[in-house]
Amino acid sequence: MDRSQCNKAIRCTVEQCANHCDHAEYCALDAITVGTHETSPTVDQCTDCKSFTRKCC
């Protein structure tokens, strides 16, 4: 993946993600999947980026 190409439609501040843009607060993916770990989510903390991949090393 080319993390130098930022997708300016997807803002992201999770630097521990392998998809995080190298030089800005954006995602490098073309699209992401957002999901939830709750049965009935009520606040933003109930949602998750299902496209998250932990950055290695």
PDB file with SEQRES, HELIX, SHEET and CRYST1 records, atoms N, CA, C and O in Angstrom:
SEQRES   1 A   57  MET ASP ARG SER GLN CYS ASN LYS ALA ILE ARG CYS THR          
SEQRES   2 A   57  VAL GLU GLN CYS ALA ASN HIS CYS ASP HIS ALA GLU TYR          
SEQRES   3 A   57  CYS ALA LEU ASP ALA ILE THR VAL GLY THR HIS GLU THR          
SEQRES   4 A   57  SER PRO THR VAL ASP GLN CYS THR ASP CYS LYS SER PHE          
SEQRES   5 A   57  THR ARG LYS CYS CYS                                          
HELIX    1 AA1 ASP A   44  CYS A   46  5                                   3    
SHEET    1 AA1 2 VAL A  34  THR A  36  0                                        
SHEET    2 AA1 2 THR A  47  CYS A  49 -1                                        
CRYST1    1.000    1.000    1.000  90.00  90.00  90.00 P 1           1          
ATOM      1  N   MET A   1       0.834  -1.182   0.000  1.00  0.00           N  
ATOM      2  CA  MET A   1       0.000   0.000   0.000  1.00  0.00           C  
ATOM      3  C   MET A   1       0.877   1.243   0.000  1.00  0.00           C  
ATOM      4  O   MET A   1       1.908   1.300   0.670  1.00  0.00           O  
ATOM      5  N   ASP A   2       0.454   2.205  -0.746  1.00  0.00           N  
ATOM      6  CA  ASP A   2       1.163   3.482  -0.818  1.00  0.00           C  
ATOM      7  C   ASP A   2       0.556   4.436   0.202  1.00  0.00           C  
ATOM      8  O   ASP A   2      -0.468   5.064  -0.065  1.00  0.00           O  
ATOM      9  N   ARG A   3       1.183   4.546   1.369  1.00  0.00           N  
ATOM     10  CA  ARG A   3       0.652   5.409   2.424  1.00  0.00           C  
ATOM     11  C   ARG A   3       0.984   6.872   2.198  1.00  0.00           C  
ATOM     12  O   ARG A   3       0.633   7.717   3.021  1.00  0.00           O  
ATOM     13  N   SER A   4       1.656   7.187   1.095  1.00  0.00           N  
ATOM     14  CA  SER A   4       1.931   8.594   0.792  1.00  0.00           C  
ATOM     15  C   SER A   4       0.744   9.232   0.066  1.00  0.00           C  
ATOM     16  O   SER A   4       0.670  10.457  -0.035  1.00  0.00           O  
ATOM     17  N   GLN A   5      -0.179   8.418  -0.436  1.00  0.00           N  
ATOM     18  CA  GLN A   5      -1.375   8.909  -1.124  1.00  0.00           C  
ATOM     19  C   GLN A   5      -2.529   9.003  -0.130  1.00  0.00           C  
ATOM     20  O   GLN A   5      -3.124   7.983   0.218  1.00  0.00           O  
ATOM     21  N   CYS A   6      -2.848  10.188   0.324  1.00  0.00           N  
ATOM     22  CA  CYS A   6      -3.904  10.405   1.313  1.00  0.00           C  
ATOM     23  C   CYS A   6      -5.265  10.522   0.643  1.00  0.00           C  
ATOM     24  O   CYS A   6      -5.405  11.161  -0.400  1.00  0.00           O  
ATOM     25  N   ASN A   7      -6.258   9.900   1.253  1.00  0.00           N  
ATOM     26  CA  ASN A   7      -7.634  10.057   0.800  1.00  0.00           C  
ATOM     27  C   ASN A   7      -8.243  11.173   1.638  1.00  0.00           C  
ATOM     28  O   ASN A   7      -8.590  10.954   2.798  1.00  0.00           O  
ATOM     29  N   LYS A   8      -8.376  12.345   1.076  1.00  0.00           N  
ATOM     30  CA  LYS A   8      -8.839  13.507   1.829  1.00  0.00           C  
ATOM     31  C   LYS A   8     -10.318  13.437   2.179  1.00  0.00           C  
ATOM     32  O   LYS A   8     -10.837  14.332   2.846  1.00  0.00           O  
ATOM     33  N   ALA A   9     -11.004  12.387   1.741  1.00  0.00           N  
ATOM     34  CA  ALA A   9     -12.401  12.184   2.131  1.00  0.00           C  
ATOM     35  C   ALA A   9     -12.500  11.398   3.434  1.00  0.00           C  
ATOM     36  O   ALA A   9     -13.575  11.310   4.026  1.00  0.00           O  
ATOM     37  N   ILE A  10     -11.362  10.815   3.892  1.00  0.00           N  
ATOM     38  CA  ILE A  10     -11.370  10.004   5.114  1.00  0.00           C  
ATOM     39  C   ILE A  10     -10.324  10.550   6.081  1.00  0.00           C  
ATOM     40  O   ILE A  10      -9.141  10.223   5.979  1.00  0.00           O  
ATOM     41  N   ARG A  11     -10.768  11.382   7.018  1.00  0.00           N  
ATOM     42  CA  ARG A  11      -9.860  11.901   8.039  1.00  0.00           C  
ATOM     43  C   ARG A  11      -9.584  10.809   9.063  1.00  0.00           C  
ATOM     44  O   ARG A  11     -10.485  10.044   9.409  1.00  0.00           O  
ATOM     45  N   CYS A  12      -8.354  10.728   9.550  1.00  0.00           N  
ATOM     46  CA  CYS A  12      -7.983   9.709  10.523  1.00  0.00           C  
ATOM     47  C   CYS A  12      -6.829  10.210  11.377  1.00  0.00           C  
ATOM     48  O   CYS A  12      -5.883  10.806  10.863  1.00  0.00           O  
ATOM     49  N   THR A  13      -6.907   9.970  12.676  1.00  0.00           N  
ATOM     50  CA  THR A  13      -5.840  10.368  13.592  1.00  0.00           C  
ATOM     51  C   THR A  13      -5.183   9.159  14.255  1.00  0.00           C  
ATOM     52  O   THR A  13      -4.394   9.328  15.184  1.00  0.00           O  
ATOM     53  N   VAL A  14      -5.487   7.952  13.804  1.00  0.00           N  
ATOM     54  CA  VAL A  14      -4.970   6.729  14.421  1.00  0.00           C  
ATOM     55  C   VAL A  14      -3.644   6.355  13.761  1.00  0.00           C  
ATOM     56  O   VAL A  14      -3.614   5.615  12.777  1.00  0.00           O  
ATOM     57  N   GLU A  15      -2.565   6.869  14.309  1.00  0.00           N  
ATOM     58  CA  GLU A  15      -1.239   6.640  13.731  1.00  0.00           C  
ATOM     59  C   GLU A  15      -0.771   5.197  13.867  1.00  0.00           C  
ATOM     60  O   GLU A  15       0.169   4.790  13.184  1.00  0.00           O  
ATOM     61  N   GLN A  16      -1.407   4.420  14.733  1.00  0.00           N  
ATOM     62  CA  GLN A  16      -1.036   3.015  14.917  1.00  0.00           C  
ATOM     63  C   GLN A  16      -1.627   2.113  13.832  1.00  0.00           C  
ATOM     64  O   GLN A  16      -1.338   0.917  13.806  1.00  0.00           O  
ATOM     65  N   CYS A  17      -2.437   2.659  12.949  1.00  0.00           N  
ATOM     66  CA  CYS A  17      -3.053   1.891  11.870  1.00  0.00           C  
ATOM     67  C   CYS A  17      -2.117   1.840  10.663  1.00  0.00           C  
ATOM     68  O   CYS A  17      -1.516   2.845  10.285  1.00  0.00           O  
ATOM     69  N   ALA A  18      -2.005   0.662  10.072  1.00  0.00           N  
ATOM     70  CA  ALA A  18      -1.158   0.484   8.889  1.00  0.00           C  
ATOM     71  C   ALA A  18      -1.681   1.268   7.691  1.00  0.00           C  
ATOM     72  O   ALA A  18      -0.937   1.501   6.739  1.00  0.00           O  
ATOM     73  N   ASN A  19      -2.947   1.679   7.721  1.00  0.00           N  
ATOM     74  CA  ASN A  19      -3.554   2.422   6.619  1.00  0.00           C  
ATOM     75  C   ASN A  19      -3.473   3.935   6.789  1.00  0.00           C  
ATOM     76  O   ASN A  19      -3.928   4.683   5.924  1.00  0.00           O  
ATOM     77  N   HIS A  20      -2.901   4.383   7.889  1.00  0.00           N  
ATOM     78  CA  HIS A  20      -2.793   5.818   8.169  1.00  0.00           C  
ATOM     79  C   HIS A  20      -1.801   6.461   7.200  1.00  0.00           C  
ATOM     80  O   HIS A  20      -0.715   5.929   6.967  1.00  0.00           O  
ATOM     81  N   CYS A  21      -2.174   7.584   6.650  1.00  0.00           N  
ATOM     82  CA  CYS A  21      -1.311   8.315   5.716  1.00  0.00           C  
ATOM     83  C   CYS A  21      -0.023   8.747   6.440  1.00  0.00           C  
ATOM     84  O   CYS A  21      -0.066   9.179   7.592  1.00  0.00           O  
ATOM     85  N   ASP A  22       1.082   8.626   5.770  1.00  0.00           N  
ATOM     86  CA  ASP A  22       2.382   8.897   6.394  1.00  0.00           C  
ATOM     87  C   ASP A  22       2.561  10.326   6.884  1.00  0.00           C  
ATOM     88  O   ASP A  22       3.180  10.539   7.926  1.00  0.00           O  
ATOM     89  N   HIS A  23       2.045  11.294   6.173  1.00  0.00           N  
ATOM     90  CA  HIS A  23       2.388  12.684   6.469  1.00  0.00           C  
ATOM     91  C   HIS A  23       1.198  13.597   6.789  1.00  0.00           C  
ATOM     92  O   HIS A  23       1.350  14.818   6.841  1.00  0.00           O  
ATOM     93  N   ALA A  24       0.019  13.011   7.002  1.00  0.00           N  
ATOM     94  CA  ALA A  24      -1.145  13.833   7.314  1.00  0.00           C  
ATOM     95  C   ALA A  24      -2.195  13.005   8.042  1.00  0.00           C  
ATOM     96  O   ALA A  24      -2.101  11.778   8.090  1.00  0.00           O  
ATOM     97  N   GLU A  25      -3.186  13.668   8.602  1.00  0.00           N  
ATOM     98  CA  GLU A  25      -4.223  12.979   9.365  1.00  0.00           C  
ATOM     99  C   GLU A  25      -5.352  12.492   8.460  1.00  0.00           C  
ATOM    100  O   GLU A  25      -6.497  12.926   8.582  1.00  0.00           O  
ATOM    101  N   TYR A  26      -5.006  11.581   7.550  1.00  0.00           N  
ATOM    102  CA  TYR A  26      -5.965  10.976   6.629  1.00  0.00           C  
ATOM    103  C   TYR A  26      -5.681   9.491   6.515  1.00  0.00           C  
ATOM    104  O   TYR A  26      -4.626   9.010   6.929  1.00  0.00           O  
ATOM    105  N   CYS A  27      -6.636   8.774   5.948  1.00  0.00           N  
ATOM    106  CA  CYS A  27      -6.473   7.358   5.640  1.00  0.00           C  
ATOM    107  C   CYS A  27      -5.956   7.237   4.209  1.00  0.00           C  
ATOM    108  O   CYS A  27      -6.263   8.070   3.356  1.00  0.00           O  
ATOM    109  N   ALA A  28      -5.173   6.199   3.959  1.00  0.00           N  
ATOM    110  CA  ALA A  28      -4.640   5.984   2.613  1.00  0.00           C  
ATOM    111  C   ALA A  28      -5.517   5.042   1.792  1.00  0.00           C  
ATOM    112  O   ALA A  28      -5.246   4.828   0.610  1.00  0.00           O  
ATOM    113  N   LEU A  29      -6.559   4.477   2.392  1.00  0.00           N  
ATOM    114  CA  LEU A  29      -7.445   3.571   1.663  1.00  0.00           C  
ATOM    115  C   LEU A  29      -8.412   4.342   0.772  1.00  0.00           C  
ATOM    116  O   LEU A  29      -8.679   5.520   1.012  1.00  0.00           O  
ATOM    117  N   ASP A  30      -8.936   3.677  -0.256  1.00  0.00           N  
ATOM    118  CA  ASP A  30      -9.962   4.278  -1.115  1.00  0.00           C  
ATOM    119  C   ASP A  30     -11.299   4.363  -0.393  1.00  0.00           C  
ATOM    120  O   ASP A  30     -12.077   5.290  -0.614  1.00  0.00           O  
ATOM    121  N   ALA A  31     -11.560   3.379   0.478  1.00  0.00           N  
ATOM    122  CA  ALA A  31     -12.811   3.325   1.239  1.00  0.00           C  
ATOM    123  C   ALA A  31     -12.550   2.545   2.513  1.00  0.00           C  
ATOM    124  O   ALA A  31     -11.620   1.740   2.571  1.00  0.00           O  
ATOM    125  N   ILE A  32     -13.368   2.778   3.538  1.00  0.00           N  
ATOM    126  CA  ILE A  32     -13.268   2.037   4.789  1.00  0.00           C  
ATOM    127  C   ILE A  32     -14.625   1.428   5.120  1.00  0.00           C  
ATOM    128  O   ILE A  32     -15.648   1.790   4.539  1.00  0.00           O  
ATOM    129  N   THR A  33     -14.608   0.497   6.068  1.00  0.00           N  
ATOM    130  CA  THR A  33     -15.837  -0.079   6.581  1.00  0.00           C  
ATOM    131  C   THR A  33     -15.976   0.340   8.036  1.00  0.00           C  
ATOM    132  O   THR A  33     -15.059   0.148   8.834  1.00  0.00           O  
ATOM    133  N   VAL A  34     -17.120   0.911   8.379  1.00  0.00           N  
ATOM    134  CA  VAL A  34     -17.403   1.307   9.756  1.00  0.00           C  
ATOM    135  C   VAL A  34     -18.459   0.359  10.297  1.00  0.00           C  
ATOM    136  O   VAL A  34     -19.457   0.074   9.635  1.00  0.00           O  
ATOM    137  N   GLY A  35     -18.224  -0.126  11.513  1.00  0.00           N  
ATOM    138  CA  GLY A  35     -19.174  -1.046  12.139  1.00  0.00           C  
ATOM    139  C   GLY A  35     -19.347  -0.693  13.596  1.00  0.00           C  
ATOM    140  O   GLY A  35     -18.918   0.370  14.043  1.00  0.00           O  
ATOM    141  N   THR A  36     -19.984  -1.595  14.344  1.00  0.00           N  
ATOM    142  CA  THR A  36     -20.218  -1.377  15.759  1.00  0.00           C  
ATOM    143  C   THR A  36     -19.992  -2.663  16.529  1.00  0.00           C  
ATOM    144  O   THR A  36     -20.129  -3.759  15.985  1.00  0.00           O  
ATOM    145  N   HIS A  37     -19.645  -2.523  17.798  1.00  0.00           N  
ATOM    146  CA  HIS A  37     -19.493  -3.668  18.682  1.00  0.00           C  
ATOM    147  C   HIS A  37     -20.661  -3.735  19.669  1.00  0.00           C  
ATOM    148  O   HIS A  37     -20.648  -4.549  20.593  1.00  0.00           O  
ATOM    149  N   GLU A  38     -21.651  -2.899  19.477  1.00  0.00           N  
ATOM    150  CA  GLU A  38     -22.824  -2.824  20.348  1.00  0.00           C  
ATOM    151  C   GLU A  38     -24.071  -3.304  19.613  1.00  0.00           C  
ATOM    152  O   GLU A  38     -24.153  -3.214  18.388  1.00  0.00           O  
ATOM    153  N   THR A  39     -25.026  -3.807  20.362  1.00  0.00           N  
ATOM    154  CA  THR A  39     -26.298  -4.222  19.775  1.00  0.00           C  
ATOM    155  C   THR A  39     -27.109  -3.022  19.317  1.00  0.00           C  
ATOM    156  O   THR A  39     -27.741  -3.037  18.261  1.00  0.00           O  
ATOM    157  N   SER A  40     -27.074  -1.980  20.142  1.00  0.00           N  
ATOM    158  CA  SER A  40     -27.834  -0.767  19.835  1.00  0.00           C  
ATOM    159  C   SER A  40     -26.960   0.446  20.144  1.00  0.00           C  
ATOM    160  O   SER A  40     -27.071   1.020  21.227  1.00  0.00           O  
ATOM    161  N   PRO A  41     -26.098   0.844  19.219  1.00  0.00           N  
ATOM    162  CA  PRO A  41     -25.175   1.946  19.491  1.00  0.00           C  
ATOM    163  C   PRO A  41     -25.900   3.271  19.732  1.00  0.00           C  
ATOM    164  O   PRO A  41     -26.881   3.600  19.064  1.00  0.00           O  
ATOM    165  N   THR A  42     -25.382   4.018  20.709  1.00  0.00           N  
ATOM    166  CA  THR A  42     -26.010   5.295  21.051  1.00  0.00           C  
ATOM    167  C   THR A  42     -25.037   6.471  21.033  1.00  0.00           C  
ATOM    168  O   THR A  42     -25.462   7.625  20.983  1.00  0.00           O  
ATOM    169  N   VAL A  43     -23.730   6.186  21.072  1.00  0.00           N  
ATOM    170  CA  VAL A  43     -22.721   7.253  21.047  1.00  0.00           C  
ATOM    171  C   VAL A  43     -21.594   6.856  20.100  1.00  0.00           C  
ATOM    172  O   VAL A  43     -21.470   5.688  19.731  1.00  0.00           O  
ATOM    173  N   ASP A  44     -20.782   7.821  19.710  1.00  0.00           N  
ATOM    174  CA  ASP A  44     -19.741   7.541  18.727  1.00  0.00           C  
ATOM    175  C   ASP A  44     -18.707   6.522  19.215  1.00  0.00           C  
ATOM    176  O   ASP A  44     -18.077   5.852  18.397  1.00  0.00           O  
ATOM    177  N   GLN A  45     -18.524   6.394  20.522  1.00  0.00           N  
ATOM    178  CA  GLN A  45     -17.583   5.410  21.054  1.00  0.00           C  
ATOM    179  C   GLN A  45     -18.024   3.972  20.781  1.00  0.00           C  
ATOM    180  O   GLN A  45     -17.231   3.044  20.941  1.00  0.00           O  
ATOM    181  N   CYS A  46     -19.262   3.781  20.376  1.00  0.00           N  
ATOM    182  CA  CYS A  46     -19.781   2.441  20.060  1.00  0.00           C  
ATOM    183  C   CYS A  46     -19.418   2.007  18.641  1.00  0.00           C  
ATOM    184  O   CYS A  46     -19.677   0.862  18.271  1.00  0.00           O  
ATOM    185  N   THR A  47     -18.832   2.885  17.848  1.00  0.00           N  
ATOM    186  CA  THR A  47     -18.521   2.552  16.460  1.00  0.00           C  
ATOM    187  C   THR A  47     -17.034   2.240  16.304  1.00  0.00           C  
ATOM    188  O   THR A  47     -16.203   2.710  17.081  1.00  0.00           O  
ATOM    189  N   ASP A  48     -16.715   1.442  15.288  1.00  0.00           N  
ATOM    190  CA  ASP A  48     -15.350   1.001  15.052  1.00  0.00           C  
ATOM    191  C   ASP A  48     -15.013   1.097  13.573  1.00  0.00           C  
ATOM    192  O   ASP A  48     -15.881   0.931  12.716  1.00  0.00           O  
ATOM    193  N   CYS A  49     -13.753   1.365  13.281  1.00  0.00           N  
ATOM    194  CA  CYS A  49     -13.264   1.276  11.905  1.00  0.00           C  
ATOM    195  C   CYS A  49     -12.881  -0.184  11.675  1.00  0.00           C  
ATOM    196  O   CYS A  49     -11.870  -0.655  12.195  1.00  0.00           O  
ATOM    197  N   LYS A  50     -13.674  -0.882  10.911  1.00  0.00           N  
ATOM    198  CA  LYS A  50     -13.429  -2.301  10.638  1.00  0.00           C  
ATOM    199  C   LYS A  50     -12.291  -2.484   9.637  1.00  0.00           C  
ATOM    200  O   LYS A  50     -11.876  -3.614   9.378  1.00  0.00           O  
ATOM    201  N   SER A  51     -11.783  -1.398   9.074  1.00  0.00           N  
ATOM    202  CA  SER A  51     -10.658  -1.461   8.147  1.00  0.00           C  
ATOM    203  C   SER A  51      -9.321  -1.308   8.870  1.00  0.00           C  
ATOM    204  O   SER A  51      -8.265  -1.349   8.238  1.00  0.00           O  
ATOM    205  N   PHE A  52      -9.364  -1.134  10.184  1.00  0.00           N  
ATOM    206  CA  PHE A  52      -8.142  -0.961  10.970  1.00  0.00           C  
ATOM    207  C   PHE A  52      -7.254  -2.197  10.877  1.00  0.00           C  
ATOM    208  O   PHE A  52      -7.711  -3.328  11.043  1.00  0.00           O  
ATOM    209  N   THR A  53      -5.983  -1.954  10.609  1.00  0.00           N  
ATOM    210  CA  THR A  53      -4.960  -2.987  10.638  1.00  0.00           C  
ATOM    211  C   THR A  53      -3.801  -2.427  11.443  1.00  0.00           C  
ATOM    212  O   THR A  53      -3.306  -1.341  11.143  1.00  0.00           O  
ATOM    213  N   ARG A  54      -3.365  -3.156  12.462  1.00  0.00           N  
ATOM    214  CA  ARG A  54      -2.285  -2.656  13.314  1.00  0.00           C  
ATOM    215  C   ARG A  54      -0.980  -2.517  12.533  1.00  0.00           C  
ATOM    216  O   ARG A  54      -0.571  -3.423  11.806  1.00  0.00           O  
ATOM    217  N   LYS A  55      -0.343  -1.371  12.700  1.00  0.00           N  
ATOM    218  CA  LYS A  55       0.933  -1.101  12.040  1.00  0.00           C  
ATOM    219  C   LYS A  55       2.010  -1.966  12.678  1.00  0.00           C  
ATOM    220  O   LYS A  55       2.139  -2.009  13.901  1.00  0.00           O  
ATOM    221  N   CYS A  56       2.746  -2.624  11.880  1.00  0.00           N  
ATOM    222  CA  CYS A  56       3.806  -3.489  12.370  1.00  0.00           C  
ATOM    223  C   CYS A  56       5.093  -2.711  12.580  1.00  0.00           C  
ATOM    224  O   CYS A  56       5.447  -1.848  11.777  1.00  0.00           O  
ATOM    225  N   CYS A  57       5.755  -3.007  13.613  1.00  0.00           N  
ATOM    226  CA  CYS A  57       7.105  -2.528  13.928  1.00  0.00           C  
ATOM    227  C   CYS A  57       7.145  -1.045  13.880  1.00  0.00           C  
ATOM    228  O   CYS A  57       8.195  -0.447  14.117  1.00  0.00           O  
TER     229      CYS A  57                                                      
END                                                                             
